[in-house]
Amino acid sequence: MSESRFSLASLADPEFFQENRLPAHSDHHYYADMAELARGESSYVRSLDGLWHFHYAKNPKLAPAGFEQLDFDCHDWDTIRVPAHFQMEGYGVPQYTNQTYPWDGQEAVVPGQVPEHFNPTGSYVKYFRLPQGWENLYLSLAGVESAVAVYLNGHYVGYSEDSFTPADFDLTPYLTQGENKLALRVFRFSSGSWIEDQDFWRFGGIFREVRIYTKPRIHVEDLHLTALPVNDYHDGELTGEIRWSGAHAKKVKVSLLDAAGALIAEEDISGAAGEDEFILSVKDAKLWSAEHPHLYKLLIAVYDDADNLQEVIPYNVGFREFKLEDGLMKINGQRIVFKGVNRHEFDCYRGRAMNPAEFEQDIITMKQQNINALRCSHYPNSSYIYELCDRYGLYVIDETNLETHGTWQKNGVLARDEHTVPNDHDEWQAVILDRAKSMLERDKNHAAIIIWSCGNESCGGKDIFAMSEYFRKTDPTRLVHYESIFWDRRYNDTSDMESQMYTKVADIEKFLKEHPEKPFLCCEYTHSMGNSNGGMHKYTELTEREPRYQGGFIWDFVDQAIAKKDRYGKEFLAYGGDFGDRSSDYNFSGDGILYADRKLTAKLQDVKFNYQNFHLQVEADAVTIENISLFTDASEYDLHYELLLDGHKIWEKTEPAPSVKPGEKLRIELSELPVTDAGEESLTVSLLLKEDMAWAKKGHEVAFGQGVWQVEEVDVLTPAEAVTEAEVSEPVHYTPHLTEDGADSLHVVQGDINLGVQFAGGQILFSSAQGNIVSYKFNGVELLEEMPRPSFWRAPVDNDYGCRRDFAVAQWKLASLYRRCVKKEMLADGKWQEFNWFGQLGIKEYVADEVKVRFTYELATQPVASCQITYTVCADGSLKTELDYEQVKGLPEIPDFAMLFTLPADYSELRYYGYGPQANYADRQEGAKLGLYKSTVQDEMEDYLLPQECGNHNGVRWLEVTDKRGRGVRISGDIPLAASALPYSAHELENARHSYDLPQVHHTFLRVSAGQCGVGGDDTWGAPVLDEYRMKNETMHLEFSLKAI
């Protein structure tokens, strides 16, 4: 290896992206013998993870010169963990931007150039000794952002860019027998940073593992496996290509084992030279799919000419075929539907420096939520993730580390010009092809990967087309994906499928009618920012009526937020700008269906339902199972029935599910259901795992359907299979409170200003001065901390801000805050009588069956609107409440139509009969079940990065908010309601930009709605809520009862 030096000028040269880096190769592991393989520990490999000596500089010119030399002592430097980003270790600050380059506005540079003053630089040093018996030494850097120069013992070894694929170097020429000094200079920015403009936190440093390794005398340098079904998918054929380094091998034994360890096929290779090939045939092969990820174990044992074992290589092999046929993408001959998610590698404590346990938990979570596909957005992931996808079963789009969004789109406007990268620029073609090759060569043997992606949001041009052709030529067993030809159709054949982002359902249908040439997928859809994912079911329904629409990938899997402490030491999840990082796109990184701390969001309730592989249509006398999976029979699950009467479980049964083959339906007559009392029945029928799986325990629900109906009064005859009466939790019954004389009536004190309505144990007080109820006492305790008020507003969700709906409907916020009573009426002698003060109608005491008072309020809108609230106090002390609004033309749509009650904060326990258990909305309630649920007011809060509307439940028959002793209020309605109980008002939520901005809890806010607008989710920068889920400006009525308990 010739001696050379690294020049800082090379950082700004797009055609200089590596020097002396070893060729990319497969990610196979190798061991000295079978015992090492069994332990999973190779004596040929050593980890250098841990503490390194470290120096941080604001730019390369300030970094210590000559730090790589042996006479430069670095032992007194600070230490830093590896792997880690240096910003997460206290050196500099992390910065979040979507598409704006981090240096924009800091230094004036154009593509290819690198900031000189704003380029944080880390100098890493590790002292180590060569393990005994090692004759050669290699370095593997799995992930360094964004460029690294490598030195050993003062010698320049090489250079590499591409933050997300391995860089390997031969250290052998510079080894010493004693202590060795490995020095790495890591640059946050290089010319390669122009093609790493992904929507993520911008970091620097060594964030994946660092290893040194040695090679035995005879070594498999690269392994290329192709495992395909043959003979009409009955058998399998495995072709292997081996590239060797070192001396010739005398014997290579190739064995293929099944999941039980039984030998299926084997072949011996003798006299191995530089390259070899083998072919193994498997009769009755079990094919790999996401539904059934059958894997075989390949073992390659390598011996020298003296029959000494040199190395053993294991690899998981899955037989599967993925291709375009009849205009459709097919897996093993069946039309595939992607029920996918995009995923950035991100952890709220370590950024992209994730550990294996986190990777595995992410994959388990996906499987539990019926997700079948993963797009590695927007760079090759850690190699371990592909092993997990092979094992657990996920279809993978592996994506090249390429995004140049900020060079061609400015503030949402297409601005392609001479600075667009890569476009047709010759100087950028080699580097992007190198990144494609690095990804393909490392990941090519994974069954889970079925599509290569040319990157993300990099416009179009001949350079990216050349990449797509490289993929096709090198690996014809997979398809090629690229979305951004949508913006540049000159090279439309770059992508084998039409891929678009955030296209509305109606627009997808229109496009497919006009362009039938390719299948269609949404590589990003249902933008999950904050309280979102409304209308997702419209997309999944489209996959069933339009064959060429083959699904999509939710954006995104997990919020990208970083754990930080506020000024009082309390941890919170920080978003862009919270570290003083400017410019920033703030909370736009909060797009996950999981929170940044990996807790599940309420949004997953619908994701799991929309992605389930079976439809269960439940009627009073039958259930119909429709199997929309590809390879799974319903008989692989148990079938569970649960019958509720008014929310209380009265019967359940579990039995083996009948056979329903993929694509078929079966109607099952329900003859065993018990006959119940009159009331509301709901029957939930679920498919459950029959046995433990790697990703979930026996009994895990994979699909469900629910039917709800009313039952008339009948004589009850319960079959033996029904739950006995003693096992049924009794529904709560409420009896009216009686006056002292035992009459079911009210004692009314009609004063001058106030009207008191007394019932057994309590009193409601109306004030003519306030034009409202001012008191509701029960057992001496005041229930109302503020007067009830109408509410037409909700705390805007991120999608409201994105389409500026907050601005468009802002009048309704004013209407909720400001109103004046313009009319007061009381029903007396059978007619409504207007008054200014109650004394005008006479000062008196009397007994009544009910008392009706009505207030009319003028609202702060333009044109002026008004609403009426009618209160009816019933003999049992319940307060029937009616809110009416008559349409006033010229006003915008209404976000919410509700009454708001402010209760004591002690009323923190929640119990309701409605749709749950997670929050649901008009456009996001497919996965909610009608049932009886318990919660707390605090648990109803959802931890979105930006506090916003949350906690709503639709279909509420009744809801109780109580203290821990069961004292509180109950609301109910003849027509199901929408309701929530939270520790903060909509205005407090809206005013907070972080969770720590929320005040200490002083109240519980009970909101009872006729309904509110859906949350939306087609995107978060302009798409409104779908028309059918919006609350129009029209005449509205809300009616319910509130009662002290």
Summary of the structure (lengths in Angstrom):
residues: 1045
radius of gyration: 33.4
end to end distance: 85.0
largest distance: 116.2
contacts: 3643
relative contact order: 0.08
helix: 16%
strand: 40%
